[in-house]
Amino acid sequence: MLAKEAGRLLKAHGLTVAVAESCTGGRLGDTLTGIPGSSDYFAGGVISYGNKAKVDLLKVRESSLILKGAVSEEVARQMAAGARKALHSSIGIGITGIAGPTGGTPRKPVGLVYICVSSNKGAICAKSLFKGSRSQVKTQAVEKSLHLLLEFVKKKH
């Protein structure tokens, strides 16, 4: 299980993680806290579904939302950094995307998700286009987030 492996690795390195979720609606936080002992490494999370929450709670720049849109790498980076800072965590994960079934455009289709994992040692971000139902897009985004977290901890810490 990815969440269990991520928890083991975070604990072994003495790291904590905080999440900022939009399109996944708290599913990543739920997955991480589903592991017994997760309070040792899970700092908390923010479900910033609306832009106001992104700006007010995570300090995402309004200019980024206007120029790049909420579904962008730039916003995912700022969400990850904002969660890390707000929750005093070693690592932050930001997830923003379009889970569907509506809301997509030709430039930003349903299933488009940006994920960023960051710490004071750098960041790793990914753009994905997931297929399937709303629930399937959310599940795939969580799995991708956990893979990125594992990769990040192994490379950066």
N, C-alpha and C positions, 0 to 999 in steps of 0.2 A: 504494500500500500504506500503510495507516494507521500501522503500526509504523515504517516508514521516515520518514514525515512527522513523526511524534512525535519520533523521534530527531533529525531535522534541526532541529526547533523547539527542543527541549531544549538541543541543542548551541549553537545560535545565541544562546540566552539565558543560557548558562553554568549551566544547571540540571542537577541529577541527580534520578533517580527511584528509589524503593524500593517493592516490592510486598509486600502481605500477602494471601495467597490462601487461601481455604478451599475452596469448591465447585469452583473452577477447577483446583485441584491442581497449580499451577505452570505452567499453560498461558500465562498472561500473561507471566511471566518468560521462558519459552521463546520466545514470540513477539518480545518486545523484544530478546532476545539473539541472535535469528536474523539480525539486521542487522549486517553488518560495521562495526566501529568502535563498537559499543554500549558498550564498556567506558568510553568517554568520558562517558557519561551514566547508565548503569545501575549503581546502587550495590549492589543485591542484592535478595534476597527471602526471605520466610518462608512456608512452607506450614503454616499453623496450622489443620489440619483438626479437631483436637480442642479442646475448651474449655480444657484445661490449657495447651496451647501458646499459646492466645490470651492467657491470664492471665500465664503465666510469661515468655513471650518478647516479647509486644506490650503488656503492661501494661493489657489490657482489664479493666475492673472486674468482679469476680464479681457484684456487685449488678446490673449491666447484663445479664449473662447470665441471671440469675435472673428479673429483672423484665421484660425485653424479649425475651429469647431470643437465641440466637446469630445467628439470621437476623433482623436489624433494622438500621435506619439507625444507631442509636446505636452498635452494635457495629462496623459498617463504618467509622464515623468514628474510633472508638478504634483500630481495626486500622490505618487509614491513618496516624494520628498516631504510633502505636507503631512502625510500620515506618520512618517518616521519622526518628524519634528514634534508634531502635536502630541504624540503618544510616547515620546522619549525612548524610541526604539532604535536598535542597531540597523535594522533593515526595514524598508517600506516597500509595499507592493501596490501599484495603482492599476486598476482595470477599468477601461471604458470601451463601450461598443454598442452595437445594435443587435439585440437578441431577437427581435422580430415578434410576430410575423409582419408587422408594419414598421414604418419609420425609415426604411432604406431609400436610397436614391441611386441613380446610376454611378455617381462618384463614390458613394458610401453605401454599399448594399447591405442588406440584412445578413448578419453573420460576421461582419467586420468587427474585429476586436483588437485593441492595442493594450498591451500589458508591459509594465515596466517594473523592474526590481532594482532598488537603489540603496546605497549606503554612502558613508563618507569616503568610501574607496572607489566609487564609480557606480555605473548603472549598466544594465542589460535590458534591452527592450525588444519586443517582437510584435509584428503585425500579422494577424491571422485572419483567414476567411473560413469560418466554420459553416458546415452545412447541417441542416436538420431543423427540428422544431425549436421553439424558444427554450424549452428545458434542455434539449441536446446542445444548443449553443452555449448555454450557461455551464453545463457539465464539462464541455470541451475547454472552455475558457479557464475553469478551475484547474483542470488537469494540466493545461499548458502553463498556468501560473506556478504550479508545484514543480513542474519540470524546470522552469526558469529559475525558481528559487534554489533548487538543488544544484543546478549548474553554476549559479552565482556564488553560492557559499563555497563550492569546491574550487572555483577559480580565484575568488577575491579574498577568501578568509582562511 
